[in-house]
Structure formats: structure tokens, C-alpha cells
Amino acid sequence: MINQIEIIHFIELQINLMKSFFMHYPSVKDFKWLLDFPGKGVILVGNESWSFKKHGKGIRFFKNNSSAAGVVDIIDNVNNAKIIDLWRLSQYFSSHADDEIKSTLDEMVSSGVLQKISERQYELI
């Protein structure tokens, strides 16, 4: 079973990825369509190298040089890294079933850690 701490760590990783991205690309301003965002590139988070690729209204990050699969797919809301959804979590925690992840998200809403902002999206409080 996935636990709340794992989801919090994911949110922290997502926040750090976007902080690093915006430090590397401080001139990006189009948060709706990402028209001025680079199509692909590499950033550093701590001592780890992450590649990214823009797609639609989102960015997919891939952990480089790692045996562990690391994919953080921010499909929208790139300017608010505290927002998560089931898609992002299922991509990152691929060994966990969606209903298991959803159950943990609902527990986090009940305990006041997350706020449900739509049927599929949650935000860290």
C-alpha cells in the first residue's frame, strides 16, 4: 500500500523539479500554453540530472542515470507544483494500482493534508 509520506515526497520532488526548471529558464511566462517553454532539456535537482520534454500544456521529467524509473509528468498547472493528480502519481508509482493511490489521496483529504480541487486534482495545503 502506498502511504502518505511517499505522496508528500513526490510533491516535494515535483516542487524541486519546477524550482530548478524556473531557475534554468527564468524568462518563461506563458503558463497557459507554454509557448515560450523550451521543448526539451536537462536540469539538476540536487546532484541528480533530469531530462524534460514539453508536451501540450505540460512537462514530463525523466530521471537520468538511474536504475530506478523516475517519471514526473506534470500534465497541466506547471506554475503550481503543489497540485497533483492520479495520472502523475500512477506514472511515478507504477507498481501501485490507481484505486490504492486514490484511497490514500482520499485519506489525505480527510486528514487535512490535501485539498480536493476537482474530481482528479488535489493540492497540498
Long-range contacts (C-beta under 8 A, 24 or more apart in sequence): 1-96, 1-100, 1-104, 2-89, 2-93, 2-96, 2-100, 2-101, 2-104, 3-104, 4-104, 4-107, 4-108, 4-111, 4-113, 6-93, 7-84, 7-89, 7-101, 7-104, 7-105, 7-108, 8-113, 8-124, 10-72, 10-84, 10-88, 10-89, 10-92, 10-93, 11-81, 11-82, 11-84, 11-124, 13-45, 13-72, 14-72, 14-74, 14-81, 14-84, 14-88, 15-81, 15-82, 16-45, 16-46, 17-43, 17-45, 17-50, 17-61, 17-72, 17-74, 17-81, 18-74, 18-78, 18-81, 19-81, 20-44, 20-45, 20-50, 21-52, 21-59, 31-78, 31-79, 32-57, 33-57, 34-58, 34-59, 34-78, 37-78, 69-94, 77-121, 80-123, 82-123, 82-124, 83-117, 83-121, 83-122, 83-123, 84-114, 84-121, 84-122, 84-123, 84-124, 85-120, 85-121, 85-122, 86-120, 87-120
